[in-house]
Amino acid sequence: MPTNNKPNRLIAEKSPYLLQHAHNPVNWFPWGEEALEKAKRENKPVLVSIGYS
């Protein structure tokens, strides 16, 4: 996957798994109130990635 010079909001997380995606060109949200409130406000579903092995 291409990387982006500007990090997304995952750059503020402590999880090594989330940090490895901090430069992906995707508008990721960590699980939390911000993600849930945005989905509710925009009437959009929440898609959850539980990782992979």
FENUR-V314022 format. One line per field, one symbol per residue. ss: DSSP state (2 for helix, 1 for strand, 0 for the rest). Layout:
ss = ???
//
This chain:
ss = 00100000222200022220000100000000222222222000000000000
//
